[in-house]
Amino acid sequence: MTVKRPAPLPVIILAAVFSVIYLANPTGGFFEFIPDNIPIIGNLDEAGVTLLLMWAVDEFRKRKMTVSPDPRDVTPPRA
């Protein structure tokens, strides 16, 4: 039986930041993995980076759901 460990938080943050920067300037950017003027496969790098951003957002959401409140906090919620 294997246990899947979550990705480290710095890796998730770097993936999200890289994805946003890459997608903010897709054609005139500082770097381009696959030139966009190549037919059919030219936009695959943007699709891959979009998937990377979606993965990072999903990992953030998973971490937020697994964080539980402090068990010593017994104050009732405000109505």
C-alpha positions in Angstrom: 0.0 0.0 0.0 1.4 3.3 -1.0 0.6 6.6 0.7 0.5 9.7 -1.5 2.3 12.6 0.1 1.2 16.1 -0.8 3.6 18.3 -2.7 5.7 20.7 -0.7 4.2 24.2 -0.3 7.1 26.0 -1.9 6.8 23.8 -5.0 3.1 24.6 -5.3 3.7 28.4 -4.9 6.5 28.3 -7.5 4.3 26.4 -10.0 1.5 28.9 -9.5 3.7 32.0 -9.8 5.5 30.6 -12.9 2.2 29.7 -14.5 0.6 33.1 -14.0 3.7 34.9 -15.3 4.0 32.6 -18.4 0.3 33.0 -19.2 0.2 36.7 -18.7 2.6 37.2 -21.6 2.2 34.2 -23.9 3.5 35.5 -27.3 5.9 38.3 -26.7 7.3 36.8 -23.5 10.7 36.5 -22.0 10.8 32.8 -22.8 8.8 30.5 -25.0 9.0 26.7 -24.9 7.3 26.1 -28.3 7.0 28.9 -30.8 3.4 29.8 -31.4 3.9 30.0 -35.2 4.3 26.2 -35.5 1.0 24.9 -36.7 -1.1 22.7 -34.3 1.5 22.2 -31.6 2.4 25.9 -31.2 0.0 26.4 -28.3 0.6 23.2 -26.4 3.0 24.9 -24.0 0.3 27.3 -23.0 -2.1 24.4 -22.5 0.5 22.6 -20.3 1.1 25.7 -18.2 -2.6 26.1 -17.8 -2.8 22.5 -16.5 0.1 23.3 -14.1 -1.8 26.3 -12.8 -5.0 24.2 -12.3 -3.0 21.6 -10.4 -1.5 24.3 -8.1 -4.9 25.8 -7.4 -6.3 22.3 -6.7 -3.4 21.6 -4.3 -4.0 24.9 -2.5 -7.7 23.9 -2.1 -6.8 20.5 -0.7 -4.4 22.0 1.8 -7.1 24.5 2.9 -9.6 21.7 3.4 -7.2 19.6 5.5 -6.4 22.3 8.0 -8.6 21.9 11.0 -9.4 24.6 13.6 -7.6 24.6 16.9 -9.2 21.9 19.1 -8.8 24.1 22.2 -11.0 26.8 20.8 -14.4 26.3 22.4 -15.9 29.7 21.8 -19.3 29.4 20.2 -19.7 30.8 16.7 -21.3 34.2 16.3 -24.9 34.2 15.3 
